[in-house]
């Protein structure tokens, strides 16, 4: 839990390397989850990309 707080603090502070690490770690699981619900590859990719975009934009 403390590690998660540190990760999000780094992202909030603009640490692009930490953001990229989170992106690489969670992109595929999030994509698989959204694809399982939606069943469309393009829509699932767009949802996950939008999620990470908003995370970085609103950090």
PASEBA-1860 file (N, C-alpha, C; in nm, 3 decimals):
! residues 59
1> XXXXXXXX> 0.083/-0.119/0.000/0.000/0.000/0.000/0.087/0.126/0.000 ~ 0.188/0.129/0.084/0.278/0.244/0.089/0.349/0.261/-0.045 ~ 0.386/0.149/-0.106/0.452/0.154/-0.236/0.359/0.218/-0.341 ~ 0.231/0.182/-0.336/0.135/0.241/-0.430/0.125/0.392/-0.411 ~ 0.124/0.436/-0.287/0.117/0.579/-0.258/0.240/0.649/-0.315 ~ 0.357/0.589/-0.299/0.481/0.646/-0.351/0.477/0.653/-0.504 ~ 0.428/0.547/-0.567/0.418/0.544/-0.713/0.330/0.657/-0.763 ~ 0.212/0.672/-0.702/0.121/0.777/-0.749/0.173/0.917/-0.716
9> XXXXXXXX> 0.249/0.932/-0.608/0.311/1.060/-0.578/0.413/1.095/-0.686 ~ 0.492/0.996/-0.726/0.592/1.020/-0.831/0.525/1.060/-0.962 ~ 0.417/0.991/-0.996/0.344/1.025/-1.119/0.286/1.165/-1.108 ~ 0.228/1.198/-0.993/0.173/1.331/-0.972/0.279/1.438/-0.988 ~ 0.401/1.406/-0.947/0.513/1.500/-0.958/0.573/1.505/-1.098 ~ 0.519/1.424/-1.191/0.563/1.429/-1.331/0.674/1.332/-1.366 ~ 0.694/1.228/-1.286/0.800/1.130/-1.313/0.755/1.037/-1.427 ~ 0.800/1.067/-1.547/0.759/0.992/-1.667/0.807/0.848/-1.662
17> XXXXXXXX> 0.923/0.824/-1.604/0.975/0.687/-1.596/0.885/0.598/-1.511 ~ 0.837/0.651/-1.399/0.745/0.575/-1.315/0.614/0.551/-1.388 ~ 0.564/0.653/-1.457/0.442/0.637/-1.535/0.458/0.528/-1.640 ~ 0.571/0.529/-1.711/0.596/0.428/-1.813/0.604/0.288/-1.752 ~ 0.662/0.279/-1.634/0.670/0.150/-1.566/0.530/0.097/-1.531 ~ 0.445/0.186/-1.481/0.307/0.147/-1.450/0.234/0.109/-1.578 ~ 0.254/0.186/-1.685/0.192/0.156/-1.813/0.231/0.016/-1.861 ~ 0.361/-0.014/-1.859/0.408/-0.146/-1.904/0.356/-0.259/-1.817
25> XXXXXXXX> 0.343/-0.234/-1.688/0.298/-0.338/-1.596/0.148/-0.366/-1.609 ~ 0.069/-0.263/-1.631/-0.076/-0.279/-1.624/-0.150/-0.273/-1.757 ~ -0.083/-0.235/-1.865/-0.154/-0.222/-1.992/-0.220/-0.354/-2.034 ~ -0.143/-0.460/-2.039/-0.197/-0.588/-2.087/-0.308/-0.642/-1.996 ~ -0.290/-0.646/-1.864/-0.402/-0.694/-1.781/-0.529/-0.610/-1.796 ~ -0.513/-0.477/-1.806/-0.630/-0.392/-1.824/-0.694/-0.413/-1.961 ~ -0.610/-0.430/-2.061/-0.661/-0.458/-2.195/-0.739/-0.590/-2.197 ~ -0.681/-0.693/-2.137/-0.748/-0.824/-2.135/-0.882/-0.816/-2.061
33> XXXXXXXX> -0.884/-0.742/-1.952/-1.007/-0.726/-1.876/-1.113/-0.653/-1.959 ~ -1.075/-0.543/-2.020/-1.173/-0.468/-2.098/-1.216/-0.545/-2.222 ~ -1.124/-0.618/-2.284/-1.161/-0.701/-2.399/-1.260/-0.809/-2.358 ~ -1.240/-0.867/-2.239/-1.332/-0.970/-2.189/-1.473/-0.917/-2.170 ~ -1.484/-0.792/-2.136/-1.616/-0.732/-2.116/-1.677/-0.687/-2.249 ~ -1.596/-0.621/-2.332/-1.646/-0.561/-2.455/-1.645/-0.657/-2.572 ~ -1.537/-0.735/-2.582/-1.526/-0.830/-2.692/-1.479/-0.770/-2.823 ~ -1.432/-0.646/-2.819/-1.381/-0.580/-2.940/-1.241/-0.528/-2.911
41> XXXXXXXX> -1.145/-0.573/-2.992/-1.005/-0.538/-2.971/-0.983/-0.387/-2.978 ~ -1.034/-0.324/-3.081/-1.010/-0.181/-3.099/-1.068/-0.097/-2.985 ~ -1.187/-0.132/-2.941/-1.250/-0.058/-2.832/-1.177/-0.080/-2.700 ~ -1.132/-0.203/-2.677/-1.059/-0.233/-2.554/-0.927/-0.156/-2.550 ~ -0.856/-0.150/-2.661/-0.731/-0.074/-2.668/-0.757/0.074/-2.642 ~ -0.861/0.126/-2.702/-0.893/0.268/-2.687/-0.927/0.302/-2.542 ~ -1.001/0.216/-2.477/-1.038/0.239/-2.337/-0.914/0.246/-2.248 ~ -0.824/0.151/-2.265/-0.705/0.147/-2.181/-0.613/0.264/-2.212
49> XXXXXXXX> -0.599/0.298/-2.339/-0.517/0.414/-2.375/-0.575/0.542/-2.317 ~ -0.706/0.556/-2.322/-0.772/0.673/-2.266/-0.751/0.679/-2.115 ~ -0.758/0.565/-2.049/-0.735/0.560/-1.905/-0.596/0.614/-1.869 ~ -0.494/0.567/-1.940/-0.358/0.613/-1.912/-0.338/0.759/-1.952 ~ -0.401/0.800/-2.058/-0.394/0.941/-2.099/-0.450/1.031/-1.989 ~ -0.567/0.996/-1.937/-0.631/1.076/-1.834/-0.549/1.073/-1.705 ~ -0.493/0.957/-1.673/-0.407/0.947/-1.554/-0.291/1.045/-1.564 ~ -0.225/1.050/-1.680/-0.111/1.141/-1.696/-0.157/1.287/-1.704
57> XXX> -0.261/1.312/-1.780/-0.310/1.450/-1.798/-0.355/1.513/-1.665 ~ -0.425/1.434/-1.585/-0.484/1.487/-1.461/-0.399/1.461/-1.337 ~ -0.276/1.423/-1.359/-0.191/1.389/-1.246/-0.181/1.500/-1.146
END
